[in-house]
Amino acid sequence: MAAVFAALGALILGLTLLSTRIRVAYFAIVMLGFNEIFKTLVANTKSLGSSYGLTLPALSSSLIAYYFLLGLSIFVVAAGTMIARHPLGLGLRAIVADEVAAEVSGMNTAGHKIGMFVLSGTLISLCGGMIAWYWSYIDPFMAFDLALSFEMLVMAVFGGIGTVLGPVLGAVFICLVKEVLSTSIPHLHTIVFGVLVLGLIIWRPGGLIQVVDTVAARFRRAREAIEEEAR
């Protein structure tokens, strides 16, 4: 049910907002506003648990959540890889590069954006629904946590936007670094973490995937030079 409601909500918002050429920054601001609106509405609706939240039946085993989220992660990576190699992926890249030019060339830019918005909302709702079931509790302040939304955005930017492997690397790296810093320097870990993120984004705007590509290119050139000398 979470996926159905999320898909319908994303479709309604997408038809309302994405049918026009709204800029990414303005769209992000609008979505932040909707986040606060829905959080306030849920927090003041008794049937939805209000600010006290809802207690959910516990899972029979935590492995259910583990394998479900693992399978969902594999599906997302596989689907992202297929979309990247599909004409749909080329269309999305064209929209990111220049939406006006893509639309003039005959591309249905609004349809592309709405479709991906609905798909992403559906996948995130599946993840959130399973996490709530795993925790056996949910409240509006957890469900509409801006810090969590921002963290997911940072993972994508840190890893490399526009790639499939980049956000995966970003998520793994950020989770590991946060755990290490929070246990080693608990009082300063947020500051150090922020400096690391800003440093990488300034040094390599393409994210971790750009660092990996740069290192791989250097190794490739070094290997080619060694092979050339051997001849």
N, C-alpha and C positions, 0 to 999 in steps of 0.2 A: 504493500500500500504506500509506503514511503516513496518508492520510485515512481509510482503513478501520480501522486500528488505533486512531487517535485517536477516531473515532466510537464504536467499541466501548468503549474506555476511558471516554469521557465518558458513555456510556449506563449503564455499570455504576456509575460514581461518582454519576451523577445519580439512578439508582434507589435507591441506598443513602442519599444525603444529602438530595436535594431532594424526596423523597417526604414528608418532614416539614417543618414550618415552621421550619427552621433560620434564624437571623438572619444577615444579610449579613456582619456582622463575624466571627461564628463560622465561617461558611462560608469566608471568606477565610483565616482562620487555619488551618483544616483543609487547604485547598488548598496553603498554604505548607508545611505539614508533609508532604503527599504529594510536593511538589516535591523536598524534601530526601531523602525516602525513595527515590524513583526515581533521583535523582542518585547516591546512595550505591550502590544496587543495580547500576546500569549501570557505575559506576566500578570495581566489583569483579567484573564478569562479563567473562571473556575473549572469549566469542563476540560480545560487543557492542563490543569494542575496549578495554574497561576504561578506566582513566584516561588512556591514551595516545590514545584516539579511533580513528576510522576514516578512511582515505583513500578518497575516492570518485573515479570517473572524471570528468574535466573536461568541461565543456560545449564543444561545437564552436564556439559563439559566445556572447558575453555578451549579445547581443541576445535570445537565447531567454529568459533570466531576466528581462530588462527587459520584454518584451512579455507574458510570462506574468504577472508581478506587476502590470503595468499593467491587463491584462484582468481579473485577479482583483479589483483595487481598484475598477474600474468595476462589476463584478458585485456586489460587496459594497454599494456605494453604491446601485445600482439596487434590489437586494433589500431593503435597509433602507428605502428610500423606499416600496416596495410594501407592506412589512410595516407601516410606520407608518400607511398609509391603509387597511389591512385590519382587520377586527374583531380579528385576533390582536394587532395593535399596540395597540388600545384595551384589550384584556385585559392586556397587559404593563404599560401605564400604570396600570391599576387595581391590579395587584399591587404595583407600586412605591409607589403612594399608600397603600394599606391592604390587605394581603394577606388579613387575616381577613375584612374586609367583602367582598372579591372572592370568597372561598371560600363565604361564607354566601349570596351571591347566586346560587350555582350554578355558578360558574366552576371549571374543572379547573385550579387553580393549579399543581399538581405537574406536569401534562402540559405546560403552557406553559413552565415553567422548565426542565424536562428537555429539551424540544425545542430551546429556544434554546441551552442548554448544549452539546448535541450539535452543533448547527449551528456555533456559534462555535469549538468544538474542531476540527471538520473544516476550517473555513476557515483557522485558524491553522496547522494541520498542513500544509496545502498550501503556505502561505507559507514555513514553516520548512523543508520538504523541498526547495523550490526554492533557498532561500538556501544550504542545506548543499551542494547540487549545484553551485551557483555558486562557492562557496568551495573545493570539492573536498576538504573536510575537516570532520569533526564530532567533538566530544568531549562528555562529560556536563556539563562546566563551562560550555560554550557553550550547549548545548541546554537546560539547566535554570538559566539565569542569572537570579537574582532581580532584579537591577538592570534587566534588559530587561523583565521582567514588570511591574515597578513603573513603568517609563517608559511602557509602553503604557497603564497605568491613569492616569498623570498626563496623557497626551495626551487621553484621553476626558474627564477631569474639567476640564482646562484649557479644552478646546473647548466643553464643555457636554453633560452626561449627559442622556439622554432625547431627543436630537435626532439627525438623520442628518448634517447639515452640521457640527455642533459638533466631533465627533472628527476629522473631516477637517481643519478649520481648526486644531485643536489640534496635530495631527501635523505639518502643514506649518509652522506657526509655531514649534513647539518645535525641529524639525530645523534650521530656518534660524537661530534664535537660538543654538542650541548650536554650530553651525559658525562663526558670527560671533564669539561669545565665546571659543571655544577657540583661534581664530587671533589675536585681538586681545589677550586677557588670559588666556593659557593657565594661569597659576598660580592665578587667582581665578575662572575661568569657572564652576566648579560652585557656588561661593558666590553669585555674582551671579545665576546661573540659578535657584537655589533661592529667593532673595529675590523675583525676578520672579514665579515661580509662586505663592508664598505671597501676595504682594501682590495679584495678580489674583483669587485664590480668595477672599480676605477682602473685597476691594473689590466684586467681582462674583461671587457664589457660583454663578451660572448659567454662568460661563465666557465665552469669547470670543463665543459666539452671543448672549449677553445684551447684550454691548457693541454688537454689530452691530445688534441689534434696537432698542436705546436710541438709537443714532445715527440709524438709519433713521426711527424715530418722531419724532425732533426735526426732521429734514429734512422729513418729511411735514407736521408742524404748521406749520413755517415756510412751506412752499409753499402750504398752505391759507390761511395768514394773508395772504400776498402776493396770492393770487387774490381773497380777500375784499376787500382794500383796492382792488384794481383794479376791482371792481364798483361 
